[in-house]
Amino acid sequence: MTMRGVAMAAVVGLGLLGATVQQALSASGSKTPAAAVRPVSRGVAAEGRVTAYPGADVVVGTERAGRLLSARFEEGQLVKKGELLAELDSEELRAALAEAKARVSEAEAEIRLADANLQRRQQLVEQRIVARNDLDQARRDIEIARARRETAAAEAERYEAQIRKTRVIAPISGSIVTRHVDAGETLESIKPVYTIADLSRLRVEAEADEADAAAITLRAPVTITAEGYPGQSWQGTVEEIADSVTIRKLKPQDPSRPTDTRILTVKVAFAEKVPLKLGTTVELRIQPKS
């Protein structure tokens, strides 16, 4: 080999050596590792419906059968507690009540007559004009008259109670959410007439996946959204958590989600007044326990 060839071989060897050293340094981990990226939690997802608090949503109905004479309110109207909502035909009952009251009056007249007779017999017995058994008979007559009055009065009270059942009274103040019947209908006993709700006392009954149960705590903040209100959200707070998990009751809005999973029921109080209506489906983000 000439001197020129030896020199060229030396240069190539040095180049290979440098590349080998560089690979070795890279393999030894001299490169600075990248920082780990932690995903940001968006909260526990849940679905629910807007409901009223217990006692703030009631179905009012009739307590007896009959023809509905009037239904005074329409859906959306406000009613006050104790206000008359609807009334059944009570003509026959009122006639029967009048007869019962007349029998009460007759019995009271018999009592007055029997009492006067008793007083006279008492004087005659003291004067030894009549026998004592006549006095006993007079006492028996007044007892019979009093019993008749009690019977007639009880019958009158029974008719009055039945007449009260023909009147449908608002048990709470609120809005008429649903009107179930119209005037002129013949109703069976215990037939719904109106649904009333106090719309100032609303909350959300939600269902969270069983796997998220440990991350949900009382008083956790909640963000609430609804499909019919784009760009809007409302704040709430977890106020009740069920003691056990159950089968899902609400149909998921996402059709890809399973419907037979077990869920934890969570009840959320609104922190502000909302325009949502009863039964509105909402989505929730519950902030998990830190």
For each residue, the residues with C-beta under 8 A, 3 or more apart:
1: 5 6 9
2: 5 6
3: 6 7
4: 7 8
5: 1 2 8 9
6: 1 2 3 9 10
7: 3 4 10 11
8: 4 5 11 12
9: 1 5 6 12 13
10: 6 7 13 14
11: 7 8 14 15
12: 8 9 15 16
13: 9 10 16 17
14: 10 11 17 18
15: 11 12 18 19
16: 12 13 19 20
17: 13 14 20 21
18: 14 15 21 22
19: 15 16 22 23
20: 16 17 23 24
21: 17 18 24 25
22: 18 19 25 26
23: 19 20 26 27
24: 20 21 27 28
25: 21 22 28 30
26: 22 23 30 31
27: 23 24
28: 24 25
29:
30: 25 26
31: 26
32:
33:
34:
35:
36:
37:
38:
39:
40:
41: 288
42: 45 285
43: 223 285 286 287 288
44: 208 212 215 216 285 286 287 288
45: 42 208 209 212 283 284 285
46: 206 207 208 209 212 266 283 284 285 286
47: 206 207 250 252 253 281 282 283 284
48: 204 205 206 207 250 266 268 281 282 284
49: 204 205 250 279 280 281 282
50: 202 203 204 274 276 277 278 279 280 282
51: 57 202 203 204 205 278 279
52: 56 57 197 198 199 201 202 203 278
53: 56 57 198 201 202 203
54:
55: 58 172
56: 52 53 172 174 197 198 201 202
57: 51 52 53 177 195 196 197 198 278
58: 55 171 172 195 196 197
59: 192 194 195
60: 85 168 169 170 171 192 193 194 195 196
61: 168 180 190 191 192 193
62: 65 66 68 86 88 165 166 168 187 189 190 191 193
63: 165 189 190
64: 88 162 165 166 189
65: 62 186 187 188 189
66: 62 88 89 90 166 186 187
67: 88 89 184 185 186 187
68: 62 71 86 87 88 89 181 182 183 184 185 186 187 193
69: 86 87 88 89 183
70: 86 87 183
71: 68 85 86 179 181 182 183 193 194
72: 84 85 86
73: 77 79 85 176 179 194
74: 77 176 179
75: 176 177 178 179
76: 175 176
77: 73 74 175 176
78: 173 174 175 176
79: 73 83 85 170 173 174 175 176 196
80: 83 170 173
81: 170 171 172 173
82: 169 170
83: 79 80 169 170
84: 72 87 167 168 169 170
85: 60 71 72 73 79 168 169 170 193 194
86: 62 68 69 70 71 72 167 168 181 183 193 194
87: 68 69 70 84 90 166 167 168
88: 62 64 66 67 68 69 166 167 187
89: 66 67 68 69 92 166
90: 66 87 93 94 162 163 166
91: 94 95
92: 89 95 96
93: 90 96 97 159 162 163 166
94: 90 91 97 98 159 163
95: 91 92 98 99
96: 92 93 99 100 159
97: 93 94 100 101 156 159 160 163
98: 94 95 101 102
99: 95 96 102 103
100: 96 97 103 104 152 155 156 158 159
101: 97 98 104 105 152 156
102: 98 99 105 106
103: 99 100 106 107 148 152 155
104: 100 101 107 108 149 152 153 156
105: 101 102 108 109
106: 102 103 109 110 148 152
107: 103 104 110 111 145 146 148 149 151 152
108: 104 105 111 112 149
109: 105 106 112 113
110: 106 107 113 114 145 148 149
111: 107 108 114 115 142 145 146 149
112: 108 109 115 116
113: 109 110 116 117 145
114: 110 111 117 118 138 141 142 144 145
115: 111 112 118 119 142
116: 112 113 119 120
117: 113 114 120 121 138 141 142
118: 114 115 121 122 135 138 139 141 142
119: 115 116 122 123
120: 116 117 123 124
121: 117 118 124 125 130 134 135 137 138
122: 118 119 125 126 135 138
123: 119 120 126 127
124: 120 121 127 129 130 134
125: 121 122 128 129 130 131 132 134 135
126: 122 123
127: 123 124
128: 125
129: 124 125
130: 121 124 125 134 135
131: 125 134
132: 125 135 136
133: 136 137
134: 121 124 125 130 131 137 138
135: 118 121 122 125 130 132 138 139
136: 132 133 139 140
137: 121 133 134 140 141
138: 114 117 118 121 122 134 135 141 142
139: 118 135 136 142 143
140: 136 137 143 144
141: 114 117 118 137 138 144 145
142: 111 114 115 117 118 138 139 145 146
143: 139 140 146 147
144: 114 140 141 147 148
145: 107 110 111 113 114 141 142 148 149
146: 107 111 142 143 149 150
147: 143 144 150 151
148: 103 106 107 110 144 145 151 152
149: 104 107 108 110 111 145 146 152 153
150: 146 147 153 154
151: 107 147 148 154 155
152: 100 101 103 104 106 107 148 149 155 156
153: 104 149 150 156 157
154: 150 151 157 158
155: 100 103 151 152 158 159
156: 97 100 101 104 152 153 159 160
157: 153 154 160 161
158: 100 154 155 161 162
159: 93 94 96 97 100 155 156 162 163
160: 97 156 157 163 164
161: 157 158 164 165
162: 64 90 93 158 159 165 166
163: 90 93 94 97 159 160 166 167
164: 160 161 167
165: 62 63 64 161 162
166: 62 64 66 87 88 89 90 93 162 163
167: 84 86 87 88 163 164
168: 60 61 62 84 85 86 87 193 194
169: 60 82 83 84 85
170: 60 79 80 81 82 83 84 85 173 174 196
171: 58 60 81 196
172: 55 56 58 81 196 198
173: 78 79 80 81 170 198
174: 56 78 79 170 196 197 198 199
175: 76 77 78 79 196 197 198 199
176: 73 74 75 76 77 78 79 179 194 195 196
177: 57 75 195 196 197 278
178: 75 194 195
179: 71 73 74 75 176 182 193 194
180: 61 191 192 193 194 195
181: 68 71 86 185 187 191 192 193
182: 68 71 179 185
183: 68 69 70 71 86
184: 67 68
185: 67 68 181 182
186: 65 66 67 68
187: 62 65 66 67 68 88 181 191 193
188: 65 191
189: 62 63 64 65
190: 61 62 63
191: 61 62 180 181 187 188
192: 59 60 61 180 181 195
193: 60 61 62 68 71 85 86 168 179 180 181 187
194: 59 60 71 73 85 86 168 176 178 179 180
195: 57 58 59 60 176 177 178 180 192
196: 57 58 60 79 170 171 172 174 175 176 177
197: 52 56 57 58 174 175 177 278
198: 52 53 56 57 172 173 174 175 201
199: 52 174 175 202 278
200: 273
201: 52 53 56 198
202: 50 51 52 53 56 199 270 274 276 278
203: 50 51 52 53 236 239 267 268 269 270
204: 48 49 50 51 222 224 236 267 268 270 282 284
205: 48 49 51 265 266 267
206: 46 47 48 265 266 267 268 282 284
207: 46 47 48 248 249 250 263 264 265 266
208: 44 45 46 212 213 216 263 264 266 286
209: 45 46 212 261 263 264
210: 213 245 261 262 263 264
211:
212: 44 45 46 208 209 215 216 264 286 288
213: 208 210 216 245 264
214: 289
215: 44 212 286 288 289
216: 44 208 212 213 220 238 241 264 266 286 288 289
217: 220 238 241 289
218: 238 239 240 241
219: 237 238 239
220: 216 217 237 238 286 287 288 289
221: 235 236 237 286 287
222: 204 235 236 237 238 268 284 285 286 287
223: 43 233 234 235 236 284 285
224: 204 233 234 235 236 268 270 274 282 283 284
225: 229 232 233 234 282 283 284
226: 229 232 276 280 281 282 283
227: 230 253 281 283
228: 280
229: 225 226 232 275 276
230: 227
231:
232: 225 226 229
233: 223 224 225
234: 223 224 225 270 271 272 274 276
235: 221 222 223 224 270 271 272
236: 203 204 221 222 223 224 268 269 270 271 284
237: 219 220 221 222 268 269 271
238: 216 217 218 219 220 222 241 266 267 268 286
239: 203 218 219 267 268 269
240: 218 266 267
241: 216 217 218 238 264 265 266 267
242: 245 246 264 265 266
243:
244:
245: 210 213 242 262 263 264
246: 242 249 262 263 265
247: 260 261 262 263
248: 207 252 259 260 261 262 263
249: 207 246 263
250: 47 48 49 207 281
251: 259
252: 47 248 255 257 258 259
253: 47 227 281 283
254: 257
255: 252
256:
257: 252 254 261
258: 252 261
259: 248 251 252
260: 247 248
261: 209 210 247 248 257 258
262: 210 245 246 247 248
263: 207 208 209 210 245 246 247 248 249
264: 207 208 209 210 212 213 216 241 242 245
265: 205 206 207 241 242 246
266: 46 48 205 206 207 208 216 238 240 241 242 284 286
267: 203 204 205 206 238 239 240 241
268: 48 203 204 206 222 224 236 237 238 239 284 286
269: 203 236 237 239
270: 202 203 204 224 234 235 236 273 274
271: 234 235 236 237
272: 234 235
273: 200 270
274: 50 202 224 234 270
275: 229
276: 50 202 226 229 234 280 282
277: 50 280
278: 50 51 52 57 177 197 199 202
279: 49 50 51
280: 49 50 226 228 276 277
281: 47 48 49 226 227 250 253
282: 47 48 49 50 204 206 224 225 226 276
283: 45 46 47 224 225 226 227 253
284: 45 46 47 48 204 206 222 223 224 225 236 266 268
285: 42 43 44 45 46 222 223
286: 43 44 46 208 212 215 216 220 221 222 238 266 268
287: 43 44 220 221 222
288: 41 43 44 212 215 216 220
289: 214 215 216 217 220
290:
